[in-house]
Amino acid sequence: MLFPEFVQNFPDLDVPFSTDVVTCKAIRSDAGLVVFFTFHEDFTLPMHAHKGQWGTIIKGEATLTIGEDTKTYRPGDTYNIPSGVSHGGEIKAGTEAIDVFEEPDRYPIRG
């Protein structure tokens, strides 16, 4: 399942990863950033931290380490990453996820 066409028409984000590996469509407000991620290849997300993030897996699988806890997330599962907590993981090719960031400028809009 790909995200619906209207979501695919949202602006691209300028993220530090190749669009061959992951595509990111976003909507932004002054209060936060909502990102629709599609992973085209297996992806390693290095450990890092920033303000709060909440997400859900729509399709595929991601094994995330959030703080000291590692868990595999599948469609319908949600995760909450409190502000300042280190996190990273392994995301399988074909995974689609929606993430909501507390920071509206977490990633800039491409263009």
Secondary structure, 3 states (H helix, E strand, C coil): CCCCHHHHCCCEECCCCCCCCEEEEEEEECCEEEEEEEECCCEEEEEECCCCEEEEEEECCEEEEECCEEEEECCCCEEEECCCCCEEEEECCCCEEEEEECCCCCCCECC
